């Protein structure tokens, strides 16, 4: 009987029977509930503001200050000693500094060696480890370990290897006896190549990880289709896998150029950038914090290094942004 009344008159069924307790009214939300308290907003504001201020102060302000100081002479003692000289620092750098062009040449050699030796070796190691061989994790850790180490630590390790008296290399080839010493660090004809061997040792592991990440993104169906067509392993890699690694190759190229331009720690630990190992970064340091403290002249070298870097970085960023817009 009650069921029939409910179906015929639902409004009457909604009225509570006499003597029953009135139902509690549900509160209708009148607005959005605040998810963050005042303390949370203050914390987030500090977390966003402090890093921004530090980034602007330590990166942008110093970069703009270096560009401005490149057109001045300053010994770093008092702001009254800053004098505007225009392009005089750059003229002296290009025409009168006997270390500038050798430093540029050494940076170019650094890039060529890194792109020719450790980059293909890193790709080879990545291809082998991508086959899921036994103990692949152990091999990855062993090859990537030099990348984790500081460049200063790597420099100290290789100094022991190159030691003329007790070093590993001279001991193996028998050049640790009086009259037969090979000074790998002090000889201007050898020291740059000796340092590049240490840099390549570290760079190989870096390239291996980059290429290994790129190989993980290759569609397995492409390899399967190539195998069905009768291609062997080398043909599959050359015609299918390597073209698919084009984005990774672009990243590897940019990273290698940046590594060649910012090379400093390893050389400074070895011999402080002495004859035969001059680099642009070494010249910047020796002129700014050296005995002469020619901050304006060192800033001019830093500006040249910045311009060379922008020539590489800007086209890469432009192409990346265009790809994102098309996607």
C-alpha atoms as a printed R data frame, in Angstrom:
    type eleno elety resid chain resno       x       y       z
1   ATOM     1    CA   UNK     A     1   0.000   0.000   0.000
2   ATOM     2    CA   UNK     A     2   2.815   2.422   0.972
3   ATOM     3    CA   UNK     A     3   4.653   1.569  -2.210
4   ATOM     4    CA   UNK     A     4   1.681   2.510  -4.338
5   ATOM     5    CA   UNK     A     5   1.344   5.887  -2.561
6   ATOM     6    CA   UNK     A     6   5.048   6.605  -3.122
7   ATOM     7    CA   UNK     A     7   4.800   5.894  -6.816
8   ATOM     8    CA   UNK     A     8   1.602   7.927  -7.272
9   ATOM     9    CA   UNK     A     9   2.597  10.950  -5.119
10  ATOM    10    CA   UNK     A    10   6.321  11.238  -4.500
11  ATOM    11    CA   UNK     A    11   5.929  14.676  -2.822
12  ATOM    12    CA   UNK     A    12   3.694  13.172  -0.155
13  ATOM    13    CA   UNK     A    13   6.206  10.415   0.443
14  ATOM    14    CA   UNK     A    14   8.906  13.018   1.023
15  ATOM    15    CA   UNK     A    15   6.990  14.494   3.994
16  ATOM    16    CA   UNK     A    16   8.141  12.817   7.235
17  ATOM    17    CA   UNK     A    17   5.458  11.064   9.307
18  ATOM    18    CA   UNK     A    18   4.060  12.816  12.417
19  ATOM    19    CA   UNK     A    19   6.389  12.626  15.452
20  ATOM    20    CA   UNK     A    20   9.493  11.876  13.397
21  ATOM    21    CA   UNK     A    21  12.626  13.982  13.891
22  ATOM    22    CA   UNK     A    22  13.154  16.574  11.168
23  ATOM    23    CA   UNK     A    23  15.915  15.673   8.728
24  ATOM    24    CA   UNK     A    24  19.106  17.734   8.843
25  ATOM    25    CA   UNK     A    25  19.519  20.128   5.953
26  ATOM    26    CA   UNK     A    26  22.626  19.609   3.874
27  ATOM    27    CA   UNK     A    27  24.848  22.638   3.490
28  ATOM    28    CA   UNK     A    28  25.054  23.835  -0.065
29  ATOM    29    CA   UNK     A    29  28.568  24.951  -0.965
30  ATOM    30    CA   UNK     A    30  28.599  28.696  -1.560
31  ATOM    31    CA   UNK     A    31  32.090  28.948  -3.037
32  ATOM    32    CA   UNK     A    32  35.398  27.252  -3.663
33  ATOM    33    CA   UNK     A    33  37.107  25.804  -0.619
34  ATOM    34    CA   UNK     A    34  40.591  27.124  -0.047
35  ATOM    35    CA   UNK     A    35  43.031  24.309  -0.691
36  ATOM    36    CA   UNK     A    36  46.138  26.222   0.491
37  ATOM    37    CA   UNK     A    37  46.512  27.934   3.808
38  ATOM    38    CA   UNK     A    38  48.283  31.246   4.252
39  ATOM    39    CA   UNK     A    39  51.364  29.419   5.481
40  ATOM    40    CA   UNK     A    40  51.372  27.167   2.407
41  ATOM    41    CA   UNK     A    41  51.147  30.155   0.058
42  ATOM    42    CA   UNK     A    42  53.981  31.874   1.892
43  ATOM    43    CA   UNK     A    43  56.154  28.747   1.654
44  ATOM    44    CA   UNK     A    44  55.478  28.318  -2.061
45  ATOM    45    CA   UNK     A    45  56.204  31.983  -2.635
46  ATOM    46    CA   UNK     A    46  59.566  31.707  -0.927
47  ATOM    47    CA   UNK     A    47  60.389  28.497  -2.812
48  ATOM    48    CA   UNK     A    48  59.701  30.217  -6.127
49  ATOM    49    CA   UNK     A    49  61.111  33.656  -5.312
50  ATOM    50    CA   UNK     A    50  64.474  32.809  -3.732
51  ATOM    51    CA   UNK     A    51  65.727  30.545  -6.572
52  ATOM    52    CA   UNK     A    52  64.573  33.135  -9.108
53  ATOM    53    CA   UNK     A    53  66.454  35.918  -7.344
54  ATOM    54    CA   UNK     A    54  69.586  33.774  -7.046
55  ATOM    55    CA   UNK     A    55  69.369  32.749 -10.710
56  ATOM    56    CA   UNK     A    56  69.009  36.356 -11.870
57  ATOM    57    CA   UNK     A    57  71.784  37.581  -9.574
58  ATOM    58    CA   UNK     A    58  74.301  34.790 -10.270
59  ATOM    59    CA   UNK     A    59  73.589  34.182 -13.967
60  ATOM    60    CA   UNK     A    60  71.949  37.090 -15.746
61  ATOM    61    CA   UNK     A    61  73.440  39.971 -13.757
62  ATOM    62    CA   UNK     A    62  76.950  38.525 -13.921
63  ATOM    63    CA   UNK     A    63  76.602  37.771 -17.649
64  ATOM    64    CA   UNK     A    64  75.432  41.297 -18.439
65  ATOM    65    CA   UNK     A    65  78.142  42.723 -16.172
66  ATOM    66    CA   UNK     A    66  80.788  40.699 -18.038
67  ATOM    67    CA   UNK     A    67  79.531  42.022 -21.371
68  ATOM    68    CA   UNK     A    68  79.698  45.589 -20.067
69  ATOM    69    CA   UNK     A    69  83.149  45.123 -18.518
70  ATOM    70    CA   UNK     A    70  84.486  43.720 -21.807
71  ATOM    71    CA   UNK     A    71  84.582  47.281 -23.122
72  ATOM    72    CA   UNK     A    72  86.480  48.649 -20.108
73  ATOM    73    CA   UNK     A    73  89.726  48.310 -18.208
74  ATOM    74    CA   UNK     A    74  89.475  47.407 -14.536
75  ATOM    75    CA   UNK     A    75  91.898  45.936 -12.040
76  ATOM    76    CA   UNK     A    76  89.119  44.916  -9.643
77  ATOM    77    CA   UNK     A    77  90.057  47.472  -6.967
78  ATOM    78    CA   UNK     A    78  87.283  50.016  -6.551
79  ATOM    79    CA   UNK     A    79  84.701  51.022  -9.128
80  ATOM    80    CA   UNK     A    80  86.503  54.328  -9.716
81  ATOM    81    CA   UNK     A    81  89.238  52.503 -11.630
82  ATOM    82    CA   UNK     A    82  86.822  51.357 -14.371
83  ATOM    83    CA   UNK     A    83  87.624  53.162 -17.639
84  ATOM    84    CA   UNK     A    84  85.815  52.824 -20.948
85  ATOM    85    CA   UNK     A    85  88.083  51.686 -23.818
86  ATOM    86    CA   UNK     A    86  85.570  50.529 -26.405
87  ATOM    87    CA   UNK     A    87  86.806  47.720 -28.645
88  ATOM    88    CA   UNK     A    88  90.413  47.994 -27.513
89  ATOM    89    CA   UNK     A    89  90.283  44.725 -25.530
90  ATOM    90    CA   UNK     A    90  88.978  42.796 -28.532
91  ATOM    91    CA   UNK     A    91  91.550  44.368 -30.853
92  ATOM    92    CA   UNK     A    92  94.359  43.417 -28.497
93  ATOM    93    CA   UNK     A    93  92.893  39.931 -28.087
94  ATOM    94    CA   UNK     A    94  92.716  39.192 -31.825
95  ATOM    95    CA   UNK     A    95  95.943  40.899 -32.897
96  ATOM    96    CA   UNK     A    96  98.412  40.901 -30.002
97  ATOM    97    CA   UNK     A    97  97.673  37.961 -27.699
98  ATOM    98    CA   UNK     A    98  99.906  35.025 -28.713
99  ATOM    99    CA   UNK     A    99  97.787  32.574 -26.689
100 ATOM   100    CA   UNK     A   100  94.354  33.383 -28.116
101 ATOM   101    CA   UNK     A   101  94.463  31.609 -31.469
102 ATOM   102    CA   UNK     A   102  96.233  28.519 -30.066
103 ATOM   103    CA   UNK     A   103  93.485  28.384 -27.420
104 ATOM   104    CA   UNK     A   104  90.810  28.537 -30.136
105 ATOM   105    CA   UNK     A   105  92.642  25.811 -32.043
106 ATOM   106    CA   UNK     A   106  92.829  23.624 -28.952
107 ATOM   107    CA   UNK     A   107  89.087  24.033 -28.313
108 ATOM   108    CA   UNK     A   108  88.422  22.934 -31.898
109 ATOM   109    CA   UNK     A   109  90.753  19.939 -31.466
110 ATOM   110    CA   UNK     A   110  88.963  19.107 -28.224
111 ATOM   111    CA   UNK     A   111  85.610  19.007 -30.055
112 ATOM   112    CA   UNK     A   112  86.939  16.973 -32.986
113 ATOM   113    CA   UNK     A   113  88.501  14.360 -30.713
114 ATOM   114    CA   UNK     A   114  85.342  14.039 -28.591
115 ATOM   115    CA   UNK     A   115  83.119  13.648 -31.639
116 ATOM   116    CA   UNK     A   116  85.446  11.179 -33.420
117 ATOM   117    CA   UNK     A   117  86.586   8.836 -30.637
118 ATOM   118    CA   UNK     A   118  84.323   8.641 -27.529
119 ATOM   119    CA   UNK     A   119  81.050   9.358 -29.339
120 ATOM   120    CA   UNK     A   120  81.195   6.328 -31.701
121 ATOM   121    CA   UNK     A   121  82.582   4.238 -28.845
122 ATOM   122    CA   UNK     A   122  79.673   5.278 -26.622
123 ATOM   123    CA   UNK     A   123  77.244   4.384 -29.420
124 ATOM   124    CA   UNK     A   124  78.895   0.976 -29.811
125 ATOM   125    CA   UNK     A   125  78.618   0.269 -26.078
126 ATOM   126    CA   UNK     A   126  74.979   1.398 -26.064
127 ATOM   127    CA   UNK     A   127  74.123  -0.933 -28.950
128 ATOM   128    CA   UNK     A   128  75.755  -3.864 -27.195
129 ATOM   129    CA   UNK     A   129  74.064  -3.146 -23.862
130 ATOM   130    CA   UNK     A   130  70.700  -2.701 -25.596
131 ATOM   131    CA   UNK     A   131  70.820  -6.389 -26.539
132 ATOM   132    CA   UNK     A   132  70.056  -7.231 -22.886
133 ATOM   133    CA   UNK     A   133  73.208  -9.232 -22.345
134 ATOM   134    CA   UNK     A   134  74.019 -10.704 -18.950
135 ATOM   135    CA   UNK     A   135  75.243  -8.293 -16.281
136 ATOM   136    CA   UNK     A   136  74.258  -5.328 -18.434
137 ATOM   137    CA   UNK     A   137  73.498  -3.270 -15.314
138 ATOM   138    CA   UNK     A   138  76.996  -3.910 -14.002
139 ATOM   139    CA   UNK     A   139  78.532  -2.824 -17.312
140 ATOM   140    CA   UNK     A   140  76.393   0.319 -17.428
141 ATOM   141    CA   UNK     A   141  77.504   1.262 -13.924
142 ATOM   142    CA   UNK     A   142  81.159   0.621 -14.718
143 ATOM   143    CA   UNK     A   143  81.132   2.693 -17.916
144 ATOM   144    CA   UNK     A   144  79.062   5.502 -16.403
145 ATOM   145    CA   UNK     A   145  81.130   5.778 -13.220
146 ATOM   146    CA   UNK     A   146  83.618   8.324 -14.689
147 ATOM   147    CA   UNK     A   147  80.700  10.646 -15.499
148 ATOM   148    CA   UNK     A   148  79.654  10.644 -11.843
149 ATOM   149    CA   UNK     A   149  83.155  11.523 -10.672
150 ATOM   150    CA   UNK     A   150  84.278  15.126 -10.485
151 ATOM   151    CA   UNK     A   151  86.574  16.355 -13.248
152 ATOM   152    CA   UNK     A   152  89.100  17.310 -10.590
153 ATOM   153    CA   UNK     A   153  89.097  13.746  -9.253
154 ATOM   154    CA   UNK     A   154  89.541  12.402 -12.776
155 ATOM   155    CA   UNK     A   155  92.474  14.756 -13.229
156 ATOM   156    CA   UNK     A   156  94.165  13.509 -10.056
157 ATOM   157    CA   UNK     A   157  93.620   9.880 -11.096
158 ATOM   158    CA   UNK     A   158  95.132  10.401 -14.539
159 ATOM   159    CA   UNK     A   159  98.035  12.344 -13.063
160 ATOM   160    CA   UNK     A   160  98.975   9.153 -11.278
161 ATOM   161    CA   UNK     A   161  98.646   7.230 -14.535
162 ATOM   162    CA   UNK     A   162 100.860   9.718 -16.397
163 ATOM   163    CA   UNK     A   163 103.472  10.099 -13.681
164 ATOM   164    CA   UNK     A   164 106.896   9.860 -15.427
165 ATOM   165    CA   UNK     A   165 108.490   7.845 -12.625
166 ATOM   166    CA   UNK     A   166 105.796   5.641 -11.103
167 ATOM   167    CA   UNK     A   167 102.966   6.049 -13.603
168 ATOM   168    CA   UNK     A   168 101.159   3.070 -15.088
169 ATOM   169    CA   UNK     A   169 101.852   3.919 -18.734
170 ATOM   170    CA   UNK     A   170 105.588   4.503 -18.352
171 ATOM   171    CA   UNK     A   171 105.876   1.355 -16.242
172 ATOM   172    CA   UNK     A   172 104.212  -0.725 -18.955
173 ATOM   173    CA   UNK     A   173 106.245   0.621 -21.871
174 ATOM   174    CA   UNK     A   174 109.505   0.742 -19.880
175 ATOM   175    CA   UNK     A   175 109.868   4.528 -19.958
176 ATOM   176    CA   UNK     A   176 110.292   4.988 -16.201
177 ATOM   177    CA   UNK     A   177 114.053   4.642 -16.140
178 ATOM   178    CA   UNK     A   178 116.531   7.559 -16.063
179 ATOM   179    CA   UNK     A   179 117.104   8.864 -19.549
180 ATOM   180    CA   UNK     A   180 113.962   7.239 -20.918
181 ATOM   181    CA   UNK     A   181 111.305   9.275 -19.121
182 ATOM   182    CA   UNK     A   182 108.277  10.403 -21.115
183 ATOM   183    CA   UNK     A   183 106.793  13.531 -19.554
184 ATOM   184    CA   UNK     A   184 103.164  13.190 -20.649
185 ATOM   185    CA   UNK     A   185 102.074  16.353 -18.825
186 ATOM   186    CA   UNK     A   186 105.078  18.643 -19.246
187 ATOM   187    CA   UNK     A   187 105.826  18.008 -22.925
188 ATOM   188    CA   UNK     A   188 103.930  20.573 -25.079
189 ATOM   189    CA   UNK     A   189 103.696  18.047 -27.910
190 ATOM   190    CA   UNK     A   190 102.030  15.413 -25.719
191 ATOM   191    CA   UNK     A   191 100.148  17.076 -22.863
192 ATOM   192    CA   UNK     A   192  97.032  18.091 -24.823
193 ATOM   193    CA   UNK     A   193  96.612  14.596 -26.266
194 ATOM   194    CA   UNK     A   194  97.197  13.020 -22.865
195 ATOM   195    CA   UNK     A   195  94.463  15.201 -21.368
196 ATOM   196    CA   UNK     A   196  92.135  14.365 -24.259
197 ATOM   197    CA   UNK     A   197  92.523  10.666 -23.479
198 ATOM   198    CA   UNK     A   198  91.286  11.333 -19.944
199 ATOM   199    CA   UNK     A   199  88.443  13.514 -21.283
200 ATOM   200    CA   UNK     A   200  87.460  10.802 -23.773
201 ATOM   201    CA   UNK     A   201  87.417   8.211 -20.983
202 ATOM   202    CA   UNK     A   202  84.756  10.249 -19.214
203 ATOM   203    CA   UNK     A   203  82.863  11.333 -22.338
204 ATOM   204    CA   UNK     A   204  82.398   7.747 -23.538
205 ATOM   205    CA   UNK     A   205  80.156   6.882 -20.593
206 ATOM   206    CA   UNK     A   206  78.139  10.067 -21.112
207 ATOM   207    CA   UNK     A   207  77.514   9.240 -24.770
208 ATOM   208    CA   UNK     A   208  76.674   5.648 -23.893
209 ATOM   209    CA   UNK     A   209  73.842   6.732 -21.597
210 ATOM   210    CA   UNK     A   210  72.451   9.210 -24.140
211 ATOM   211    CA   UNK     A   211  72.455   6.669 -26.946
212 ATOM   212    CA   UNK     A   212  71.093   3.939 -24.696
213 ATOM   213    CA   UNK     A   213  68.130   6.171 -23.866
214 ATOM   214    CA   UNK     A   214  67.649   6.846 -27.579
215 ATOM   215    CA   UNK     A   215  67.742   3.135 -28.444
216 ATOM   216    CA   UNK     A   216  65.037   2.433 -25.883
217 ATOM   217    CA   UNK     A   217  62.757   4.771 -27.835
218 ATOM   218    CA   UNK     A   218  63.194   3.014 -31.188
219 ATOM   219    CA   UNK     A   219  60.041   1.163 -32.228
220 ATOM   220    CA   UNK     A   220  60.734  -2.616 -32.036
221 ATOM   221    CA   UNK     A   221  58.403  -3.199 -34.989
222 ATOM   222    CA   UNK     A   222  60.911  -1.436 -37.249
223 ATOM   223    CA   UNK     A   223  63.567  -4.000 -36.404
224 ATOM   224    CA   UNK     A   224  61.128  -6.853 -36.835
225 ATOM   225    CA   UNK     A   225  60.095  -5.575 -40.264
226 ATOM   226    CA   UNK     A   226  63.750  -5.242 -41.255
227 ATOM   227    CA   UNK     A   227  64.464  -8.808 -40.113
228 ATOM   228    CA   UNK     A   228  61.484 -10.091 -42.115
229 ATOM   229    CA   UNK     A   229  62.883  -8.364 -45.211
230 ATOM   230    CA   UNK     A   230  66.111 -10.347 -44.742
231 ATOM   231    CA   UNK     A   231  68.386  -7.579 -43.463
232 ATOM   232    CA   UNK     A   232  71.264  -8.579 -41.225
233 ATOM   233    CA   UNK     A   233  72.184  -6.838 -37.967
234 ATOM   234    CA   UNK     A   234  74.478  -4.241 -39.544
235 ATOM   235    CA   UNK     A   235  71.990  -3.407 -42.319
236 ATOM   236    CA   UNK     A   236  69.220  -3.024 -39.751
237 ATOM   237    CA   UNK     A   237  71.321  -0.656 -37.671
238 ATOM   238    CA   UNK     A   238  72.506   1.392 -40.665
239 ATOM   239    CA   UNK     A   239  69.172   1.706 -42.472
240 ATOM   240    CA   UNK     A   240  66.641   1.559 -39.628
241 ATOM   241    CA   UNK     A   241  68.041   2.152 -36.144
242 ATOM   242    CA   UNK     A   242  70.573   4.919 -36.806
243 ATOM   243    CA   UNK     A   243  68.144   7.122 -38.808
244 ATOM   244    CA   UNK     A   244  65.670   6.750 -35.932
245 ATOM   245    CA   UNK     A   245  68.341   8.139 -33.602
246 ATOM   246    CA   UNK     A   246  68.362  11.526 -35.353
247 ATOM   247    CA   UNK     A   247  66.993  13.471 -32.315
248 ATOM   248    CA   UNK     A   248  69.562  11.782 -30.095
249 ATOM   249    CA   UNK     A   249  72.340  12.612 -32.552
250 ATOM   250    CA   UNK     A   250  71.340  16.277 -32.424
251 ATOM   251    CA   UNK     A   251  71.498  16.266 -28.624
252 ATOM   252    CA   UNK     A   252  74.856  14.468 -28.705
253 ATOM   253    CA   UNK     A   253  76.273  17.049 -31.112
254 ATOM   254    CA   UNK     A   254  75.146  20.008 -28.998
255 ATOM   255    CA   UNK     A   255  76.347  18.396 -25.760
256 ATOM   256    CA   UNK     A   256  79.743  17.617 -27.287
257 ATOM   257    CA   UNK     A   257  80.203  21.186 -28.534
258 ATOM   258    CA   UNK     A   258  79.310  22.562 -25.104
259 ATOM   259    CA   UNK     A   259  81.688  20.101 -23.436
260 ATOM   260    CA   UNK     A   260  84.491  21.225 -25.748
261 ATOM   261    CA   UNK     A   261  83.853  24.921 -25.080
262 ATOM   262    CA   UNK     A   262  83.559  24.670 -21.310
263 ATOM   263    CA   UNK     A   263  86.547  22.364 -20.848
264 ATOM   264    CA   UNK     A   264  88.462  23.732 -17.876
265 ATOM   265    CA   UNK     A   265  88.660  21.537 -14.766
266 ATOM   266    CA   UNK     A   266  90.700  18.715 -16.242
267 ATOM   267    CA   UNK     A   267  93.267  20.992 -17.847
268 ATOM   268    CA   UNK     A   268  93.574  23.201 -14.784
269 ATOM   269    CA   UNK     A   269  94.230  20.183 -12.549
270 ATOM   270    CA   UNK     A   270  96.817  18.738 -14.923
271 ATOM   271    CA   UNK     A   271  99.074  21.745 -15.503
272 ATOM   272    CA   UNK     A   272  97.043  24.930 -15.087
273 ATOM   273    CA   UNK     A   273  96.750  25.471 -18.826
274 ATOM   274    CA   UNK     A   274 100.484  25.788 -19.433
275 ATOM   275    CA   UNK     A   275 102.109  25.797 -22.856
276 ATOM   276    CA   UNK     A   276 100.432  23.321 -25.154
277 ATOM   277    CA   UNK     A   277  97.101  23.149 -23.308
278 ATOM   278    CA   UNK     A   278  95.749  26.710 -23.657
279 ATOM   279    CA   UNK     A   279  91.957  26.941 -23.774
280 ATOM   280    CA   UNK     A   280  89.605  29.910 -23.884
281 ATOM   281    CA   UNK     A   281  88.259  29.111 -20.436
282 ATOM   282    CA   UNK     A   282  91.802  28.981 -19.056
283 ATOM   283    CA   UNK     A   283  92.575  32.404 -20.545
284 ATOM   284    CA   UNK     A   284  89.455  33.860 -18.944
285 ATOM   285    CA   UNK     A   285  90.489  32.546 -15.531
286 ATOM   286    CA   UNK     A   286  94.129  33.584 -15.701
287 ATOM   287    CA   UNK     A   287  93.239  37.148 -16.747
288 ATOM   288    CA   UNK     A   288  90.475  37.669 -14.200
289 ATOM   289    CA   UNK     A   289  91.884  35.986 -11.090
290 ATOM   290    CA   UNK     A   290  95.541  35.849 -12.056
291 ATOM   291    CA   UNK     A   291  98.345  38.053 -10.830
292 ATOM   292    CA   UNK     A   292  97.604  40.869 -13.306
293 ATOM   293    CA   UNK     A   293  93.832  40.796 -12.659
294 ATOM   294    CA   UNK     A   294  92.794  42.319 -15.991
295 ATOM   295    CA   UNK     A   295  89.068  41.906 -15.465
296 ATOM   296    CA   UNK     A   296  88.055  43.883 -18.551
297 ATOM   297    CA   UNK     A   297  90.362  41.889 -20.806
298 ATOM   298    CA   UNK     A   298  89.240  38.575 -19.281
299 ATOM   299    CA   UNK     A   299  85.617  39.624 -19.751
300 ATOM   300    CA   UNK     A   300  86.316  40.238 -23.441
301 ATOM   301    CA   UNK     A   301  87.555  36.653 -23.785
302 ATOM   302    CA   UNK     A   302  84.444  35.463 -21.942
303 ATOM   303    CA   UNK     A   303  82.240  37.385 -24.391
304 ATOM   304    CA   UNK     A   304  83.969  35.702 -27.322
305 ATOM   305    CA   UNK     A   305  83.371  32.318 -25.687
306 ATOM   306    CA   UNK     A   306  79.721  33.274 -25.117
307 ATOM   307    CA   UNK     A   307  79.234  34.259 -28.756
308 ATOM   308    CA   UNK     A   308  80.719  30.970 -29.964
309 ATOM   309    CA   UNK     A   309  78.379  29.096 -27.641
310 ATOM   310    CA   UNK     A   310  75.338  31.045 -28.861
311 ATOM   311    CA   UNK     A   311  76.160  30.171 -32.471
312 ATOM   312    CA   UNK     A   312  75.570  26.543 -31.516
313 ATOM   313    CA   UNK     A   313  72.822  26.838 -28.912
314 ATOM   314    CA   UNK     A   314  70.469  29.318 -30.644
315 ATOM   315    CA   UNK     A   315  69.876  27.225 -33.825
316 ATOM   316    CA   UNK     A   316  69.263  24.159 -31.657
317 ATOM   317    CA   UNK     A   317  66.684  25.999 -29.540
318 ATOM   318    CA   UNK     A   318  64.981  27.443 -32.627
319 ATOM   319    CA   UNK     A   319  64.642  24.024 -34.264
320 ATOM   320    CA   UNK     A   320  63.372  22.522 -31.004
321 ATOM   321    CA   UNK     A   321  60.699  25.195 -30.574
322 ATOM   322    CA   UNK     A   322  59.588  24.773 -34.186
323 ATOM   323    CA   UNK     A   323  59.156  21.045 -33.729
324 ATOM   324    CA   UNK     A   324  57.085  21.634 -30.585
325 ATOM   325    CA   UNK     A   325  54.817  24.086 -32.408
326 ATOM   326    CA   UNK     A   326  54.288  21.662 -35.296
327 ATOM   327    CA   UNK     A   327  53.460  18.892 -32.845
